[in-house]
Amino acid sequence: MSSLEVYALAIGANLTYSTASMVFSIYAKRFSSMWINQIKVFVAFMAFLVAMAVTNQMAPVSNYGIALLVLSGFTGLCFGDIFLFRAFTTLGPARSLVLYSFQPLMLGLYGYFFLNQFFSLNQTLAVICMIFCIFIFMLERNKLTGSWDLRSFVWAFLGITLDAIGVMLTREAYEMDPSLETFQVNVIRCMGALFGFLILSPKSYLNIVKDLTVLRKREISLLVGSAICGCFLSLTLYLAALKHAHVGTLTAIAITGPVWVSLLECLYHRRLPNMYLVVAFSFFLAGFYLMVIA
């Protein structure tokens, strides 16, 4: 698979996830971050099962590989996204997703030490440019609320860190079993996440069924659609890219998500982007350019 194809898959994954994050943010505020995350993972799990059955894409996987993937789902899809969705409720999806600028550094170091992947000067400069984005948004948050709102940023950082660990574990499973299929991997990861929800709150699934009965059919359709878009499609595209990509560069592409979701937020709220957003995304463009020419 060429680098261009890998980048196209990664950008597609980020655009689908960032679009769905608008819906995730709304229902995380209305119910809870765990509530919307359970809906997202369960719908995606059923979709992955159907896709795996239809395509008959299965490959032998070792017990250690299964353990890695279950732990990946438990860490990233369950706990990571709960923290991230909690940040959505205060910071908003665009600014929360910008914090993914730190994830390429973590995964780049992982790729350097464990996968023998070179981390070039341009890639390092790209990460630095993207890190500047977070400081600009922290300044914006301080001006709006009179405080740095560090707790919201901590939620986002926890979510992103746990998600990065999940990506590392998944890549490690691919390294051990290169023949693993994308749908198969995602089924196992979703099972790990669903097991995590059960540990956190055994009665939570009953509460979800009760809550769904009071929602209109249009709202349920919106929830299912966002889960298909933001979990099934995004994970399918992302893991297909992850199987072949330089992990640091791949996650740096995640910064395309905030650009798209910021545009959607401006259209939804019918307002122009402020100066903080313009300056932050100027750094993003510089970082993205450095990443592409790396």
C-alpha positions as CSV (number, residue, x, y, z in Angstrom):
1,M,0.0,0.0,0.0
2,S,1.4,3.4,-1.0
3,S,1.9,6.3,1.4
4,L,-0.8,8.3,-0.4
5,E,-3.3,5.4,0.1
6,V,-2.4,5.2,3.8
7,Y,-2.9,8.9,4.2
8,A,-6.2,8.8,2.4
9,L,-7.5,6.1,4.7
10,A,-6.3,8.0,7.8
11,I,-7.9,11.3,6.7
12,G,-11.1,9.4,5.9
13,A,-11.1,7.9,9.4
14,N,-10.6,11.3,11.0
15,L,-13.3,13.0,9.0
16,T,-15.9,10.4,9.8
17,Y,-15.0,10.4,13.5
18,S,-14.9,14.2,13.8
19,T,-18.3,14.5,12.1
20,A,-19.8,12.0,14.5
21,S,-18.2,13.8,17.4
22,M,-20.7,16.6,17.1
23,V,-23.5,14.1,17.9
24,F,-21.3,12.4,20.6
25,S,-20.9,15.8,22.3
26,I,-24.6,16.6,22.3
27,Y,-25.6,13.3,23.9
28,A,-22.7,13.2,26.3
29,K,-24.1,16.5,27.7
30,R,-27.6,15.2,27.8
31,F,-26.9,11.8,29.4
32,S,-23.2,11.0,30.2
33,S,-19.9,10.3,28.4
34,M,-20.2,6.6,29.3
35,W,-23.8,6.4,28.0
36,I,-22.9,7.7,24.5
37,N,-19.7,5.6,24.4
38,Q,-21.7,2.4,25.2
39,I,-24.1,3.2,22.4
40,K,-21.2,3.9,20.0
41,V,-19.3,0.7,20.8
42,F,-22.3,-1.6,20.8
43,V,-23.7,-0.4,17.5
44,A,-20.2,-0.7,15.9
45,F,-19.7,-4.2,17.4
46,M,-22.9,-5.4,15.7
47,A,-21.9,-3.8,12.5
48,F,-18.4,-5.4,12.6
49,L,-19.9,-8.8,13.3
50,V,-22.2,-8.5,10.3
51,A,-19.3,-7.3,8.1
52,M,-17.0,-10.1,9.3
53,A,-19.7,-12.7,8.5
54,V,-20.5,-11.3,5.1
55,T,-16.9,-10.9,4.0
56,N,-15.7,-14.1,5.8
57,Q,-12.6,-12.2,6.8
58,M,-11.0,-14.2,9.6
59,A,-7.5,-15.3,10.2
60,P,-5.8,-17.4,12.9
61,V,-4.9,-15.4,15.9
62,S,-2.8,-16.4,18.9
63,N,-4.0,-16.1,22.5
64,Y,-1.5,-13.4,23.1
65,G,-2.8,-11.5,20.1
66,I,-6.4,-11.8,21.4
67,A,-5.2,-10.5,24.8
68,L,-3.6,-7.5,23.2
69,L,-6.7,-6.6,21.2
70,V,-9.0,-7.1,24.2
71,L,-6.8,-4.9,26.3
72,S,-6.6,-2.4,23.4
73,G,-10.4,-2.1,23.3
74,F,-10.6,-2.0,27.1
75,T,-8.1,0.8,27.3
76,G,-8.8,2.9,24.3
77,L,-12.4,2.4,23.2
78,C,-13.8,2.1,26.7
79,F,-11.9,4.3,29.1
80,G,-10.1,6.5,26.6
81,D,-13.3,7.6,24.9
82,I,-15.2,8.1,28.2
83,F,-12.6,10.7,29.2
84,L,-12.5,12.2,25.8
85,F,-16.3,12.6,25.6
86,R,-16.3,14.2,29.0
87,A,-13.9,16.8,27.7
88,F,-16.3,17.3,24.7
89,T,-19.0,18.5,27.1
90,T,-16.9,21.5,28.3
91,L,-14.2,22.2,25.7
92,G,-16.2,21.1,22.7
93,P,-15.2,18.5,20.2
94,A,-12.9,20.7,18.0
95,R,-10.7,21.9,20.8
96,S,-10.6,18.5,22.5
97,L,-9.5,16.8,19.3
98,V,-6.8,19.4,18.8
99,L,-5.1,17.9,21.9
100,Y,-4.4,14.9,19.6
101,S,-1.3,17.0,18.7
102,F,0.4,15.3,21.6
103,Q,-0.4,11.8,20.5
104,P,2.0,11.7,17.5
105,L,4.9,12.4,19.8
106,M,4.0,9.5,22.1
107,L,3.4,7.1,19.2
108,G,6.4,8.4,17.3
109,L,8.6,7.5,20.3
110,Y,6.9,4.1,20.4
111,G,7.6,3.6,16.7
112,Y,11.2,4.7,17.2
113,F,12.0,2.4,20.1
114,F,9.9,-0.7,19.4
115,L,9.3,-0.7,15.6
116,N,12.6,0.8,14.3
117,Q,10.7,3.6,12.6
118,F,12.7,6.8,12.0
119,F,11.4,10.0,13.4
120,S,12.8,12.8,11.2
121,L,13.5,16.4,12.0
122,N,10.5,17.6,9.9
123,Q,8.2,15.2,11.8
124,T,9.5,16.6,15.1
125,L,8.9,20.2,14.0
126,A,5.4,19.2,12.8
127,V,4.6,17.9,16.2
128,I,6.0,21.0,17.9
129,C,3.7,23.2,15.6
130,M,0.7,21.1,16.6
131,I,1.6,21.3,20.3
132,F,1.4,25.1,19.9
133,C,-2.3,24.7,19.1
134,I,-3.1,23.5,22.6
135,F,-1.5,26.5,24.3
136,I,-3.5,28.8,22.1
137,F,-6.7,27.1,23.1
138,M,-5.7,27.2,26.7
139,L,-5.3,31.0,26.4
140,E,-8.7,31.2,24.8
141,R,-10.3,29.1,27.6
142,N,-8.7,31.4,30.2
143,K,-10.1,34.5,28.5
144,L,-13.6,33.0,28.2
145,T,-14.0,31.6,31.7
146,G,-11.4,33.4,33.8
147,S,-9.6,30.1,34.5
148,W,-7.4,27.7,32.7
149,D,-10.0,24.9,33.2
150,L,-7.3,22.4,33.7
151,R,-9.7,19.6,34.7
152,S,-11.2,19.6,31.2
153,F,-7.8,19.5,29.6
154,V,-6.8,16.6,32.0
155,W,-9.9,14.6,30.9
156,A,-8.9,15.2,27.3
157,F,-5.2,14.2,27.9
158,L,-6.3,11.1,29.7
159,G,-8.5,10.1,26.8
160,I,-5.8,10.8,24.2
161,T,-3.2,8.9,26.2
162,L,-5.3,5.9,26.7
163,D,-6.3,5.9,23.1
164,A,-2.6,6.1,22.2
165,I,-1.9,3.0,24.4
166,G,-4.8,1.2,22.6
167,V,-3.2,2.1,19.2
168,M,0.2,0.7,20.4
169,L,-1.4,-2.5,21.6
170,T,-3.3,-3.0,18.3
171,R,-0.1,-2.3,16.2
172,E,1.7,-4.8,18.4
173,A,-1.0,-7.4,17.6
174,Y,-0.5,-6.7,13.9
175,E,3.2,-7.1,14.3
176,M,2.7,-10.6,15.9
177,D,-0.1,-11.7,13.4
178,P,0.3,-9.8,10.1
179,S,-2.5,-11.8,8.6
180,L,-5.1,-10.3,11.0
181,E,-8.2,-8.8,9.2
182,T,-9.6,-5.4,10.0
183,F,-13.1,-6.5,10.9
184,Q,-11.8,-9.3,13.0
185,V,-9.5,-7.0,15.0
186,N,-12.4,-4.5,15.6
187,V,-14.8,-7.2,16.8
188,I,-12.2,-8.3,19.4
189,R,-11.5,-4.7,20.4
190,C,-15.2,-3.9,20.8
191,M,-15.6,-7.0,23.0
192,G,-12.8,-5.6,25.2
193,A,-14.6,-2.3,25.5
194,L,-18.0,-3.9,26.2
195,F,-16.4,-5.9,29.0
196,G,-15.0,-2.7,30.4
197,F,-18.4,-1.1,30.6
198,L,-19.7,-4.2,32.4
199,I,-17.0,-3.8,35.0
200,L,-17.6,-0.1,35.5
201,S,-21.4,-0.4,35.9
202,P,-23.1,-3.8,35.5
203,K,-26.6,-2.2,35.4
204,S,-25.7,0.4,32.8
205,Y,-27.0,-1.6,29.9
206,L,-30.5,-1.7,31.5
207,N,-30.4,2.0,32.0
208,I,-29.5,2.6,28.4
209,V,-32.5,0.5,27.2
210,K,-34.7,2.5,29.5
211,D,-33.4,5.8,28.2
212,L,-33.8,4.8,24.6
213,T,-37.5,4.1,25.1
214,V,-38.1,7.9,25.7
215,L,-36.2,9.0,22.6
216,R,-37.8,9.7,19.3
217,K,-37.2,7.5,16.3
218,R,-35.3,10.4,14.7
219,E,-33.0,10.7,17.7
220,I,-32.3,6.9,17.7
221,S,-31.6,7.0,14.0
222,L,-29.1,9.8,14.6
223,L,-27.4,7.9,17.4
224,V,-27.1,4.7,15.2
225,G,-25.9,6.8,12.3
226,S,-23.2,8.6,14.3
227,A,-22.0,5.3,15.8
228,I,-21.7,3.7,12.3
229,C,-19.9,6.8,11.1
230,G,-17.8,7.6,14.1
231,C,-16.8,4.0,15.2
232,F,-17.5,1.4,12.5
233,L,-16.3,3.4,9.5
234,S,-13.6,5.4,11.2
235,L,-12.1,2.3,12.9
236,T,-12.3,0.3,9.7
237,L,-10.4,3.0,7.8
238,Y,-8.0,3.7,10.6
239,L,-6.9,0.2,11.3
240,A,-6.5,-0.5,7.6
241,A,-4.0,2.4,7.6
242,L,-2.4,1.4,10.9
243,K,-1.4,-2.0,9.5
244,H,1.0,-0.3,7.0
245,A,1.7,3.2,8.3
246,H,4.4,5.0,10.2
247,V,2.6,5.3,13.6
248,G,3.8,8.8,14.4
249,T,2.9,10.3,11.1
250,L,-0.4,8.4,11.0
251,T,-1.6,9.9,14.3
252,A,-0.3,13.4,13.3
253,I,-3.0,13.2,10.5
254,A,-5.5,13.1,13.4
255,I,-5.2,16.9,13.6
256,T,-7.3,17.1,10.3
257,G,-10.3,16.2,12.5
258,P,-10.4,19.5,14.4
259,V,-10.2,21.5,11.2
260,W,-13.3,19.7,9.9
261,V,-15.3,19.7,13.1
262,S,-14.5,23.4,13.7
263,L,-16.0,24.2,10.3
264,L,-19.1,22.2,11.2
265,E,-19.3,24.0,14.6
266,C,-19.2,27.4,12.8
267,L,-21.9,26.3,10.4
268,Y,-24.0,24.9,13.2
269,H,-23.7,27.9,15.5
270,R,-23.7,30.3,12.5
271,R,-20.7,32.3,13.6
272,L,-17.2,33.0,12.1
273,P,-14.1,31.4,13.7
274,N,-12.4,33.7,16.2
275,M,-8.8,34.8,16.1
276,Y,-7.6,32.0,18.5
277,L,-9.0,29.4,16.1
278,V,-7.4,31.1,13.1
279,V,-3.9,31.3,14.7
280,A,-4.1,27.7,16.0
281,F,-5.0,26.3,12.6
282,S,-2.2,28.4,11.0
283,F,0.2,26.4,13.2
284,F,-1.7,23.2,12.2
285,L,-1.2,24.0,8.5
286,A,2.5,24.5,9.0
287,G,2.7,21.3,11.0
288,F,0.8,19.4,8.3
289,Y,3.0,20.7,5.6
290,L,6.2,19.6,7.5
291,M,4.6,16.2,8.0
292,V,3.8,15.7,4.3
293,I,7.3,16.6,3.2
294,A,9.0,14.6,5.9
